[in-house]
Amino acid sequence: MDCKATVSGVPKGALRLAGTVEDSIVDGPGIRYTIFVQGCPHHCPGCHNPQTHDFSGGYEADSQMILEEIQNNPLLSGVTFSGGEPFCQPEALLKLGREIKAMGKHLMIYSGYTYERLLEIGQKRPAVLGLLELADLLVDGPYLEKERDLTLRFRGSSNQRVIDLKKTKEHGTVMLYQDEYSQGLW
């Protein structure tokens, strides 16, 4: 994995963030609490969040405070892990993700890795597979500036997929997310 084993200055299992957005309508379906992790090995040209690339940037997060903010907002339908690269901190996010799912919230994750690559990485780092098991949706693949498309929902370039992880598990093959908008019913 291209991620550092531990994020600089943060104990293993702790969470290092670039920031959060408490009421996002662009980072997944519904109103969402978005968590931007710090540290990314991809460095995609044209990245929307280049300030999240440095593994030593950001701050150590108080996971309990984040959970309280999520719990105290009755309008939230879900939480999104974005970045940076969330799968560089899978142990901390898995713990947080379990608490989020226990609240009955939808969980979406953005990654510059493809789903197939994450499955490979998960063979050596089980928390990656745990996160994939918890999540409802995954936006996978690097942002490619030459494939930028502002008409796409929840993604920046046409190579990226919005994968319905629950249906993918049921069918044994990658199933893309379909909603009223993507089906032209909206």
C-alpha positions, -999 to 999 in steps of 0.1 A, spaced: 0 0 0 13 34 -8 1 49 25 24 54 54 19 27 81 10 54 106 2 90 99 29 113 112 24 126 147 -7 106 154 -7 73 174 -18 42 154 -55 39 155 -60 77 160 -76 98 133 -59 126 114 -82 150 96 -81 180 73 -116 190 84 -153 183 84 -184 197 68 -215 193 89 -242 197 62 -231 187 28 -254 180 -1 -227 172 -27 -208 143 -10 -234 117 -14 -272 112 -13 -292 134 12 -277 157 38 -244 144 50 -216 149 75 -184 148 55 -151 138 71 -120 148 51 -90 127 62 -55 140 60 -29 123 39 -31 110 3 -5 91 -18 -23 97 -51 -16 134 -57 -40 135 -87 -33 165 -109 -63 189 -105 -73 174 -72 -102 193 -55 -85 189 -21 -47 192 -25 -44 205 10 -52 170 22 -22 153 6 5 160 32 4 131 58 18 154 84 -8 182 79 -42 185 95 -49 177 131 -57 148 154 -94 144 156 -116 138 186 -138 109 173 -162 112 202 -169 149 194 -175 140 157 -200 112 168 -218 137 190 -221 162 162 -235 135 139 -259 123 166 -271 158 174 -281 166 138 -315 151 130 -313 162 94 -284 140 85 -291 109 64 -255 98 62 -218 103 66 -191 105 39 -154 97 44 -134 117 19 -99 130 17 -71 127 14 -73 89 11 -96 73 37 -81 39 32 -47 51 45 -64 53 80 -87 22 78 -83 12 115 -95 45 129 -122 49 103 -135 14 108 -140 21 145 -158 54 137 -177 37 109 -191 11 132 -205 38 155 -220 57 126 -237 25 113 -250 18 148 -268 52 146 -285 39 114 -267 63 91 -257 57 55 -220 55 49 -202 65 17 -164 65 11 -143 82 -16 -110 65 -26 -84 70 -53 -79 33 -53 -102 11 -74 -125 -13 -56 -105 -43 -70 -72 -28 -56 -88 -22 -22 -98 -59 -21 -62 -68 -28 -49 -44 -1 -74 -58 23 -58 -92 22 -29 -77 42 -48 -49 60 -81 -64 72 -95 -30 83 -98 -21 46 -121 -50 40 -140 -41 72 -146 -6 59 -158 -19 26 -182 -43 44 -196 -13 65 -200 11 36 -231 15 15 -214 33 -14 -178 37 -27 -166 62 -52 -135 46 -66 -105 54 -88 -82 84 -91 -95 118 -103 -83 122 -139 -83 158 -150 -86 148 -187 -119 130 -179 -133 158 -157 -171 160 -161 -191 185 -140 -224 168 -149 -215 136 -130 -232 131 -97 -209 125 -66 -177 122 -87 -153 145 -107 -141 124 -136 -158 98 -158 -134 70 -149 -146 70 -113 -175 47 -103 -201 51 -77 -204 15 -65 -233 1 -45 -214 -21 -22 -244 -40 -8 -256 -50 -42 -221 -58 -53 -218 -82 -24 -252 -98 -32 -245 -102 -69 -207 -111 -67 -199 -85 -94 -195 -47 -93 -230 -30 -93 -232 7 -99 -254 30 -77 -287 38 -93 -311 65 -79 -339 86 -94 -314 112 -107 -291 87 -124 -321 69 -140 -334 102 -154 -366 100 -132 -358 133 -113 
